[in-house]
Amino acid sequence: MLETMTSDPIVEAIFEIRFTANTEAAAAILIGQLHHSLRPEYPKSERLPINDIPLEVRNKNESLHFAPEMRISGHCKSIHVGRNCLGVTVSSPYPGWVSYKKSIMRVLELAFEAEVIEVVNRAAFRYINVISAIEKDESDYDVIEFDGNIGGYNLKEVDTGLKFTTKKDDISHTVQVKNNSIAKFIDAKEKVSGLLLDIDTSLSKDMPEFWGSSSEILDSVRNAERRMFEQIVKSTTLDRYKK
């Protein structure tokens, strides 16, 4: 399993819940509660551009219902809040699952205390990886289980972006891959280039039991994402990151 890795290709990890709120002021209440309690870790506070769109317009556009309105941030991490969403993001260097989960659980604890979330409808993890090929003559796609041709074109040999979605029961995965990708890090002068592997795994259903089972739900969704990662990435690629 990936827990035994000494390094990993993760450039960004995002956890998010979407919910039904009992007040239109949910975002303001949540960000106030979080910033008050977590200011030493997340000292910066900012209002996001969606606030410039009139509320009546946002209410009519379903794609904007879950857009973050405010964000607090610290070193390589941030928390975003909207009227119907709450998320915790970390960027490279990834701190590891134990540390990341601990940060998420603290945020969820404070969100519960704010008493503005009526029911959680979706819990998701999105992991964005950039994996480099080992040999110079290798294609970026050689790091994953991939075989594709369109109209006589070998997709390993051209700039390609692919996306697919799969669902089983209440768990869905949206997977995106893109070759010749570059990631830049805040504290590193160097860049990492290779295959972008973006996996967004979500559990979508009303979860009235969420607050009492949040730790188990986080583990379940995250493990589903990890299984998808291991299914896509070649075993020889995985071996590069294991002890």
Rosetta blueprint (number, residue, H / E / L):
1 M L
2 L H
3 E H
4 T H
5 M E
6 T L
7 S L
8 D L
9 P L
10 I E
11 V E
12 E E
13 A E
14 I E
15 F E
16 E E
17 I E
18 R E
19 F E
20 T E
21 A E
22 N L
23 T L
24 E L
25 A L
26 A H
27 A H
28 A H
29 I H
30 L H
31 I H
32 G H
33 Q H
34 L H
35 H H
36 H H
37 S H
38 L H
39 R L
40 P L
41 E L
42 Y L
43 P L
44 K E
45 S E
46 E E
47 R E
48 L L
49 P H
50 I H
51 N H
52 D H
53 I L
54 P L
55 L H
56 E H
57 V H
58 R H
59 N H
60 K H
61 N L
62 E H
63 S H
64 L H
65 H L
66 F L
67 A L
68 P L
69 E L
70 M E
71 R E
72 I E
73 S E
74 G E
75 H L
76 C L
77 K E
78 S E
79 I E
80 H E
81 V E
82 G E
83 R L
84 N L
85 C E
86 L E
87 G E
88 V E
89 T E
90 V E
91 S E
92 S L
93 P L
94 Y L
95 P L
96 G L
97 W H
98 V H
99 S H
100 Y H
101 K H
102 K H
103 S H
104 I H
105 M H
106 R H
107 V H
108 L H
109 E H
110 L H
111 A H
112 F H
113 E H
114 A H
115 E L
116 V L
117 I E
118 E E
119 V E
120 V E
121 N E
122 R E
123 A E
124 A E
125 F E
126 R E
127 Y E
128 I E
129 N E
130 V E
131 I E
132 S L
133 A L
134 I L
135 E L
136 K L
137 D L
138 E L
139 S L
140 D H
141 Y H
142 D H
143 V H
144 I E
145 E L
146 F L
147 D L
148 G L
149 N E
150 I E
151 G L
152 G L
153 Y E
154 N E
155 L H
156 K H
157 E H
158 V L
159 D L
160 T L
161 G E
162 L E
163 K E
164 F E
165 T E
166 T E
167 K E
168 K E
169 D L
170 D L
171 I E
172 S E
173 H E
174 T E
175 V E
176 Q E
177 V E
178 K E
179 N E
180 N E
181 S E
182 I E
183 A E
184 K E
185 F L
186 I L
187 D L
188 A L
189 K L
190 E L
191 K E
192 V E
193 S E
194 G E
195 L E
196 L E
197 L E
198 D E
199 I E
200 D E
201 T E
202 S E
203 L E
204 S E
205 K E
206 D E
207 M E
208 P L
209 E L
210 F H
211 W H
212 G H
213 S H
214 S H
215 S H
216 E H
217 I H
218 L H
219 D H
220 S H
221 V H
222 R H
223 N H
224 A H
225 E H
226 R H
227 R H
228 M H
229 F H
230 E H
231 Q H
232 I H
233 V E
234 K L
235 S H
236 T H
237 T H
238 L H
239 D H
240 R L
241 Y L
242 K E
243 K L
